[in-house]
Structures are given as structure tokens and as C-alpha cells.
Amino acid sequence: MRLPSPRPIAPAVPVAAPAGIVLLLVFFFLLSTSYSADRGEVDLPVAPGLHEAPPGAACLIVERRIGLRGEELSWKFSERDDEVEDLPGPEALFFEASRIVDVDPERTFLLRFDAKIRYAIVDDALETLRRAGGRNIVLGGRPGREGA
């Protein structure tokens, strides 16, 4: 009796089981991860002594945020107590500061930078305020421990 020779079976990798595990892992990571648009208050650096800005000081707030695209800086400016406006970047600081200095040359600027921001950014902001004509500048800080 002559039986036909069997055809060779092509090798195949089973993908159904790993695909199911990957799908479950994707759902697990999506459900267990939380994203926050706002990371909270500015973490000010520790200052050795207490120096207060006078009432009515214009305030520049720079926050550092770590997002999906890496480090991002958020620039905000407050000329009055309750009105905080977003600045598109450090370039807009010159125009805001020069507008304020034209009205009141002795106006105080309070700079509140996040503690983890590189000093080069702080230095650039100070130079921008100097070019705009700002004379009275106070750097914000949180008080250090007594005796430290």
C-alpha cells in the first residue's frame, strides 16, 4: 500500500496568548496610572533670613513641571493681588516689566522660582528685569530652620 507523503507543516509562532497578556497589561497600566495637570505649589529655596516684599509688589512665578515631554516651565505674572496671568515665556517678561516701570520706576518685583530650576533661568530673568528698568527686586524663599 502506497500512502502519499505528508506535506511539511510550516512553522508558526503562536501569538494569541502573548497578545492577550499584552492587552491585559495595557489596561492595567492605563487604569493604575494617574496624571495630574497641576503639580502643586512652587517649592521655594530655603532662605537664610526673612525679607518681605512690600504690599503691591509685582510677582513673577515660575513653576517647574515634569510632563510627558520632559521638563516644562510655567511662567506666570501677577501685577495685582488676585489677577495672575500666564506668560508665553520669558520674552514676555520684558514687556510686562517695562510697562510697570514706565508707570512706577520704584515698583518692587517679587520673583518666586521653584527650587529645582537651574540658576541660569533665574539669572536670565534678573537680567531681563534689569534691562526693563526694574530696580527693586526681591527673591522669594521659604524660611530656614532656626540655628541651621
ABEGO torsion letter per residue (X at the ends): XBBBBBBBBBBBBBAAAAAAAAAAAAAAAAAABBBBABAEBBBBBBBABBBBBBBGBBBBBBBBBBBAAEBBBBBBBBABAABBBBBAEAAAAAAAAAAAAAABAABBBBBBBBAABBAAAAAAAAAAAAAAGBABBBBBBBBBBBGX
